[in-house]
Amino acid sequence: MNQTAHATLLVELLTEELPPKALARLGDAFATGLVERLAARELIDGEPSFERFATPRRLAVVIKHVRAVAPQKQVREKVLPVSVALDENGRPTAPLAKKLAALGFPDMTIDQLERTQDGKAESFFLRYSAPGATLAEGLQAALDEALAKLPIPKVMSYQRPDGTPVQFVRPVQRLTVLHGEAVVPVTAFGIDAADTTLGHRFLSDGLVAILHADDYAATLKAKGHVIANFAERRERIVTQLAAQAGGDEIVMPDALLDEVTALVEWPAIYACRFEDEFLQVPQECLILTMQTNQKYFALTDSEGKLRSRFLIVSNIETATPGEIVEGNERVVRPRLADAKFFFEQDKKKPLDARVPLLANVVYHNKLGSQLARVERLVALAGLIAPLVGANPVKAERAAYLAKADLLTEMVGEFPELQGTMGTYYARHDGEDEDVALACSEHYRPRFSGDALPSTRVGTTVALADKLETLAGIWGIGLVPTGEKDPFALRRHALGTLRILIENELPIDLIELLRAACGTFAACAANQPVADSTGALYAFFMDRLRGLLRERGYAAGEIDAVLSLEPKRLDDIVARLDAVREFTALPEAEALAAANKRISNILRKSERVVTPAHAGVKSKVEARLLVEDAEKALNMQLDKVAPAVQSQLAKRDYTRALSALAALREPVDTFFNDVMVNAEDEALRNNRLALLAALHAQMNCVADISKLAG
């Protein structure tokens, strides 16, 4: 290769159309895989700088500062143990001569070898400079390894022209590899590297010559009508969509945008229309069928109402797109007609008439049918409704209807619409609006950041749905392990936590879990379901720790609050904020350390004295307080305790913790001057009682010992 020491390297694999949903991932893996393996072979000078490319027909990478030859390496290689290399007279043996010849150093003498201790014996070592790998050698190995490690969703088998079988994601057509201006002689899937590629399937003519690796993207764009960079192509689609949308809003989910970007090499946006009569169908149905089946972008007005105009992304740019527009309008019409037909058919049968048919739908073979599940949801919703402040009759009715739309034609065609269609059909049936809304909102939150149910009835059924799932699936032993969570129990737990915390619901979580587990005993199921209340509570606390970390609370703050094993979560945020403010007090560190010391003393004492409840120190006997320091502490505690309890009653946790600051000095003096474990049992027990009372006040909001360094 007639190359400079450093040049840009281009590697492009041209294929048949790649799977669009996997394209971005394949492009990233191809580029990073090659870069990492070339860097490992020291064929890249300095920190790797590269650009990845991915289109429907190609995976490519352009890497800067690639060496033609890797630097020499200093090699230290073991030759033989001294006992084998030398005979009893110290002369070189035949095995040594043979070994040196095999290593390529037949004329090397004993004096030129390094003799050193090797474990329990001595050995000879050889030091030499090995030439670095050439780019052709290193790239061939790197290319083979990178291709073998691609995250291919489904391997395709095909034959090369000579009949050799090949397995890859799609048939490979060409391999383009340039180091600067020169072709690097490597192969892939039986195809030799060249300096030409193919442009757009319809907008370019024949082969496109790449004169220099640096010119790859620009040449493809100018001569091949291909925007090779995935991100650039995506941004162009977004810009053109906005230009075509005018004043309308574009329904543009990221997944659809990525998939469309993976389907075109030269995007062009055109506006199409469908008949206004289809707007009588719930717009979620129309939008979903356009997105799922046709990859179209729906438009809405400023209030979110669907337009009869939509946008398509074509792979062909033309000044006369009439046939393209007409063809897409013709294709979408039957899809919309199907949605309209399903909607009209579904409305003929009310939701409550469908509920008994859920007996024929298996929920889980160990948990019975969907109807059995509905019975549990109704029972649980009836228990939860008063706690949430919802109308129990409406809550039970909503729970009864919540799963009925699973048997509708529309949901059968589009499972993503479950719940959404339930709301539409419930309204058509004349159900109360809260009941209708709950049919869809009981699934909320569906994902991180999703909205919570907007009504108390919806909140009630949402809690019932999530808790029933958790109690049932956990109760039959299908506990999440590692990354495996097929029943989304983690998501259900996080959704429950968000509802309780963000709505500030004063509900006992333990009682909720116990009620959920209890519904399996009260309602028929195929087999007994274990009561997992304790395990589920621990699971919730683990999820809560993660949720609170995401919201910016420190690990120590979270531990301080959750170590008290709170049953109500409506004031968790207030307690955390109070702990955060408490840590800023100058007395906080000393009080946290003292509380930790008190906890250890009480835990280790033979007889731990605990007051009946916080604020009550009936077991502390004033006549047994003999030291000035313990008298002072008891007196100060008598002053502080009412203030703390008063603030607790108001749920002003910040002031409750701040009131503890007055205890710092008497606590420090107590530990300096008083021997807790006195010889006299009565004195010892009284001092333990004093510490127990102090401990109760200090931990009224959180276990502040967790804040100690």
N, C-alpha and C positions, 0 to 999 in steps of 0.2 A: 504494500500500500504506500503510495506516495503522499504522505501526510505530514503535517506539522506535529509537534509533540502533543499539543492539545487542540482539540476541535470539538464542535458540537456533534452529538450523536443523535441520529433519528432512527427509530425502530417503529415500523408500522406493519400491522397484520391486517390484511384486507380479507373480509369474509362475506358469506351470505348474510342476510338480515339477522342481527342478533336479537335475543329476547329483550324487549324494551324495559321491562321491570327490573332486569338485572344489569342493564347496560352501565349505569353510573358506577355500580359496585365493581363490575368487571374492569372498567377503565381505570379505576383507582388501584385495584389490585395488580393489574398488568404493569402500570407505571411504577408504583412503589416497589413491586417485586423486583423489577429489573434494576432500579436505582440501588436498592439495598444490596443486591448481589454483586453489582459492579463495584460499589463502594467497598464491600468486604474484600474484593480482590485488588483493591487500591488502584482501580482504573479510573477513578474520578479524583481530580485534583481539588482539594479543599472541601468545604461544605457543599453537599450536592444541591444544585440548582436545576430544576427541571419543570417542564410543563406537560400535563397529561391531556390526551385527546380521546374522545369517544363519540362515534356516530353510529347510526344503525348498521353500517357496513365496515367499521374499522375500529381497532384499538391501537393507540399510538402514544409514544412518548418522545420528547425532545430534551436531551440532557446536555447541559453546558459543561465545558472544561473536562472532556473525557480524554484520557491519555491513549496514545497508540500502543505504548508498552508500559506495564506497571514497573515501579522502581525495583531495583535489586533487593533481595532479602538476605539478611545474615542468618545462616542456618547452623544450629548446633545439634548434631545427630550422634546418638550412641552407636559405637562400632561393635565392640565385643568386650566382655569381662577380661580383665588382665590375665586371669587364670587360663583363659582359652586362647588369648592372643599371643601369649609367650610360653615357651617350653620351660623345662626346669632349669635351663641354662640362661634364660632371659632372652632367647632369640625369637624373632617373629615366626609364627607358625603358618602352616598352609591355610587354615581357615581365615586367618587375618588377611593374607594376600588375596584370597578369594572374595572376602567381604569388601575390601577396598576397591577391588576391580569392579565389583557389582555396583558400588556407589559412584564409579566413574573416576576414581583416583588411584590407578594401579601403581603409580610411581611414588606414592607418598610413603615417607619413612616413619619409624616409630617416634623420632624426635619431633616430628611435625604434628603429632597427635596430642591431645590434652588428656592427661592421666589424673583422675580424681576419684574421690570416694563416691560410691553409688550404692546407697543403702549399707549393707553389711560388708560389701566387697568393693574392690576397685574396678573401674572400667576405663576404657579408652573412648574419648569423644572426638568428633571431627567438626571443625568449624570451617565454613566456606561461604562464599557469596553465590546465591542462586539467582539467575536472571529472572526478571519479572515476566508474568504472562503477557502475551500479546493480546491486543484487543479482540482479534478473531477467536483466540482460544477462550478468553475469559467471557466474551459475550455469548459464545455458543453454549457454554455451560450455564451461564446466567439465564439465557433465554429458555433453555430446556427446563430449568428448575422453576422459573416464574410461570411458565405455561402449565406445568404439572400441578402448581399450587393455586391456580385460579379458582375462585368460588363459583364453579359452574352449577347452576340449579339442576340441569338435566343434560347428561352427556348424549351426543348424537353420534351414531356410527355411520360412516360412509366410506367409499373407496376412491383412491386416487386413480388417475387415468391408466396407470400401469396395473391396477387391480389390487394394490396394497391396501389393507383395511386401516382406517384411521378413526380415532375417537376424539371429538372436540365438541364445543358448544354448537358450532355451525361449520359447514365446509369452508376451508381456507382457500382463497384464490391467489393471493400474491403476498410476497414479503418484500418490504422496502427497508433497506438498512444503509444509511450513509454516515460516514465519519468525515465531516466537512463536505468535500466534493466527491469522495471516493466510496465505492461500494465495499462494505465489509463482507467477506465471503463466509456467511453463515447460512444455515438452513433451518426450516421449521416445517414439519409435516411433509417432508419430501420436496419442498419448494425452495429453490435457491434465491438468495437475496438479489434485488435489482435496484435501479434508481428511478423506477417509474411506478405509478399507481393509477387507479381509476378515479375519476371524479364522480359527479352526480349521475345517477343512472339515466336520467332523461335530459338534463340540461347541459351536459358536457359531451364532447366527442372524443372517443378513444382514450388512449393512454395520456397521462399527464406526467411530464418529466420533472423530477425534482433536482434542480441543479446544485443545491447546497442544503445541508440539513437545517441551517438557519432560516431558509426560505419556505419551509414546509407549509406552515399555516397560510402564509400570504399567497403562495402559489396555488394551493387548493382552492382558496377563496376566489382568486382572480381567474384562474383557468378551469377549475373543476366545479365551480358553483357549490362548494362544500364549506360550511363553517364547522371546522373540525373540533373546536373547543366547546365542550358541553356547556359550561357556564355561560360563555358568550352567546351561544345559540339560545339558551334559556332566557337570557336577558333580552335578546332581540324579540323573542316571542312575547314576553311581557310588555315590551314597549309598543309593539304593533297591535297587540290586543287592546291596550289602553287607547291607542289612536282610533281604532275601529269602534270602540265602545261608545265614544262620544260622551254624553253625560250620564250614561248608565253605569251601574256597578257590575263588575265581572265576578261570577262565582268561580273562583280559581283556587281550589285546594292544591297544596304542594305536590301531593301524589299524582294528580292528573297532569300538572304542569311538567313534572319530571318524566312521566310516561310519554307525553306528546313530544317533549324535547328529544326523547330517545327514538322517536318514529320518523323524524325528518332530518335531512341534511341541509336544506335551504328553505327555511320556513316562510310561508306566505299566508296571511290572514284574510279570510273572506267572510262577509256577513250573509247569513241565510235566515229564512223565516219558516214558521209553521202556522197552521190555521188557528185563529183565535178560539175556536170551539174547544180546543184541547186545554185551554186555561181553566176550564171548569173542573179539571182533575187536580187534586192536591199538588201543589208545585213541587213538593219534595219528590213525588213520583216521577214527574217530568224531568226534573234536574238529574235525578239518579239514573234514569234510563239514557239520557243524553251523555252523561259522563261515563257510565259503565260500558254501554254497548257501542257508542260512537265516538267517544273521546272529544265531545264538543264542550264549548264553554257557554254556559247559560248567562243571560243578562237579567238584571232586576232594576227596578227604579230605585229612587232614593229611600223609599220606605220598605224595600226588600220584596216588592211584588214582582213576580216573574213576568218578563216580556215575551212576546211571541217571536222575537228576534234572537238569534244565537250566533256565535262565532266558531269558525272551524280553522284548524291549522293544516294547511296543505303542504305537500312536499314539492309542489310545482308552482312557480311564479309565472304569471301570464297577465297580459293586458286585457285579455278577454276571458274572464273566469266563468262565463255564463254556464257552460256545461258542468264545471266543477260544482258550482252552487246548486244547480238544478239536480245534479246527481245526489248530493248530500241531503237536499230537502226531500227527495224521493225516498231515500233510504231511511230517514228518521221517521217519516210519517207512519209506517206500520208499527214501529216501536211505540209511538205515542198512542196510536189506536189501541194497541194491546193494553196499555196502562189504563186508558179510558174504559175499555171493556171490563177489565178486572175490577175497577172501582165501582162501576155500575152493578156488576154481578154481586159484589160483596155487600152492597147496601141493601140487597133484597133480604138478607138474613141478619137479624139483630145480634149484637154481641152476646147477650145473655143466653141466646138459643145455641150458641156455639160452645159455651162452657162445659156442658155435660159430655160433649164429644172429646174433650181433653182426656177423658178416661182411656181413650185409645192411643194416646201419645205418651211414650215412655219418657219420663224425666231422667231417671237413672234406675238401672235394674235392681239396685239395692234400696232405692228410696221411693219406688212406686211411680205412678203416672203423673202427668202434669195436673190432672184434676186433684190428686192427693196433695200435690204441692199447693194448689190454689186453696184448698181447705186449710192448710197450715198458714198460708199468708193471711187468710181472713181472720183466723184465730189470733194470730200475732198482731195484726193491724188493730184488732179490737182492744188488745192489751196496751198497745203503744199510744193510741189516739189520745186518751186522757192526759198522758204525760207530755204530749206535744201541744195539747190544746186544740186538737182537731175534733170535728164532729165524728163520733164513733160510727154512726150509721153510714155516713158518706165514706169513711175510711174503709169499712168492711165491704161496701158496694164496689169501691174502686179496686180493692184487692181481689174481689170476685171476678171482675172484668179484665184485670190487667193483662192476662195471658191469652185472652180469647182471640186476639187478632193473629195469633200464630197459625190459626186454621183458615185464614183468609187467602184468597187467590193472590192478592197483591204482595203480601208478606212471603207467600210461597215463591213468588218470582224474585222478590227483592228482600231477603232476610234483614238487610240493613234498616228497613222501614218498620220493624217491629216496635210497637209502642207508638210511633208516629201515626200509623194508620189506626191504631186503637183509639186515639184521640178524635180523629176525623169521624170514625164510625160511631163512637159514643155520642158525639154531638148530633150526628144524623138521627140517632135513636132517641134523642131528647133527654139524655142523661144530664144531671147537674154538671155545671161547668167545672167545678172542682174535681168531680169524679172523672170527667173526660180528660182534663189536664193530667191527672195522676196516671192515666194509662200510658202516657209517654214519659212523664217526669219521674216515674218511679225507677227508671233506669239511670237517672242522674246521681252523681256525676259519672259519666261513662269513661272519662280519661282525666289525666292531670290538667287542672285549670278549667275544666268544664263547669258550667253553671250548676248550682244546686236547685232542687225543686223550689218552685216559687210559691207554693201554697202549703198549708199545714197538712191537708189531706195527702198531697203528693209527698211531703216529707215523711209522713207516717208510713205510707206504702213503700217508699224507697228504703227506709230503715228495715221494714219487715222483709222485703225482698232480699236485701244483702245479708241480713242476719240469718234468715232461713237457709240461704245457700251456705254460709259459713258453718252453721251448726250441723247441717246435714252432711255436707261433703267431708268436713273434718271428722264428724262422728262415725263415718264408715272407713276412716283411716287414710283418706286421700289427702295427706298433708303435703304442702309445698316443700320441695327439696331442691336446693341449689337454684338453678334458673328455671326449673320445671314447675309450672303452676297452671296446669291445663284448665282449671275451673276459675282462674283469675281471683283466687281468694285474697291475694295481697291487694288487688284493686278494690274488691268489695270492702275490705277492712279500712283502707284509706278513705273510701267514699263515706263510710259510716263515721269515721273520725272527723272528717270535714263537716259533715252535717251537724254533728253534736257540738263541735267547737265553734264553727262560724255562725251557727244559729243560737249559740249560747243556751243550749237546752239543758235544764237542770235534771238530768236523768242519770240514774245509777247504771253504769255500764255493766257491772256484774249482774244486776237484775235483768237487764236486757238480754244478756247472753244466756242466763238461766231460763228466761221465758222462751227464747228461741229454741233451746235444746228441749224444753218441756213440750213444745208442740209436736215433737216426734213421738212422744209417749202418748199424747192425747189423740193424735190422728193416726189412722192406719198407715203402716208402711210394710214393705216386704220383709223386713227383718229389724231387730232391735238396733237402735242407733245410740252409740255411747254418749253420755253427757260429758261434753268437752269444755265446760264453762271455764275451768282453771287454765287449761292449755290455750284456749282462745283468748283469755284475758292477757296472758303473757305474749301471745302473738300480736295482739293489738298494741301492747306497750312497746314492742319492738318496732312496729310500723310507726307508732307515734314518735319515737325517738328520731327516726329518719325524716318524718314530716317536719318536725321542729328544727332539725339541723338545716333542712332546706330553707326554712324561714329565717335563718340567721342566728339562732340561739347557740351559745357555746355548750360544749359537752358537759362541763361542770354545772352550768345553770340547769340543763335538762335533768341531769342526775339528781340534783338537789330537790327538784319538784317531783319527779317520777319515783324516786326511792320511797316516797310516802305511800306508794301504790294507790293513787287517787281513783275513786270510783266515779266521781262526776268530773266531766271534762269542760264544763261551761266556763270555768274560771282558770283554766290552765294558762292561757295567755296572760291574764292579769297576774297570776303568781310568778310567771317567768319574768315579766317586766319588773315586778317588785324585787325579785332576786337580783336582776341586773342593776337596779338602782342601789340596792343594798351593798353590792360589791364595790360601789364607788365610795362608800362611807369610809372614813379613816379607821373606824373601829371594826370594820368587817373582817379583816384578816385575823385579828386577835380573837374575835368571838367565834369565828369558824374553827380556828385551832382549838379553842377551849371546848367547843361543842364536840369536836372529834375526840378530845381527851375524855370528856364526860361519857360519851358513848362507849368508849373502851372500858372505862371503870365500871359502868353499869353492867356491861356484857360479861365482864370477868368476875364480878362480885358473886359471892356464894348466894346472896339473897338480894335480888333486884327489886327495889321498891318502886312501884309505878302508881301515880295518882289515879283515881277513878276516872278523871277526865281533866283536860287542860284547865288550868286556873284554880284547881282545887289542891291544897297542900295539907289536907287534914292529917296526914301521917307525919308531918313535921311538927315536933313538939318543942315549943319555945323554951321550956325548962331545961331541955337537953342541949341548947345552943350555948356553949361555954366560952368559945373563942370570939373575940371581937370581930374577926373577919367573917365568921359564919353568921353572926348576928347582923352585920352590915349587909351581907348578901341577901339574907332572908328579908330584911327590912326593904331593901331596894326592889326585891322581887315582888313584895306585897304592893309596892307602888306601881311597878311596871305592868304587872299582870292585868289589872282592870283596863288599863289603856290599850294593851294588846288585844284583849278580848272584845273591847268596844269597837276597835277598828276592824277586827275579824267579822263582827256582826254586820258591819257596813260593807264588807268585802273590799275594804281599802287595805290591800295587802302591803302596799308600799309603806304606809304609815305604821302598820303593825310591825313590820320588820325594823323600821327606823326607830321605833320605841325601844328596841332591844339595845340600842347604842348606849343607853344609860347603865347597862349592866357590865360594860367592859371593865371598869376600874374595880368594882367589888369582886368580880369573877377572878381577875388577875391576883388581887390581894388574897382571896380565899385559897387559891392554889399555892401561893407563896407561903402562907402562914398556917394552913390547916392540914393535918394528917387525916385523910378520909378514912383509911383503914385503921382506925384506932383500936387499941387493945380491948377497950370496953365495948361490948357488943351493942349496948343501947346507943352509945354515942355514934358508933359506926353506922348502925342502921338509920339513925336520924340524919346523919350526913348524906347517906345514900338517898334518903327520901328527899332531902333538900336538892340534891343534884338531879333527881328524877323530875321534881317539879320544875327546876330550871330547864332541864332538857325538853320538857313538854312545851314550855313557852318559846324556847328558841327554835323549835321545829314546828311551830304552829302553821307556818306558811310553806316551808320547805325544810329539808334536812340540810342546814347550812354547813354541817361538817363536810359535805361534798365539795365545798368551795375552798377547803383548806389545801394549801400547797403540799 
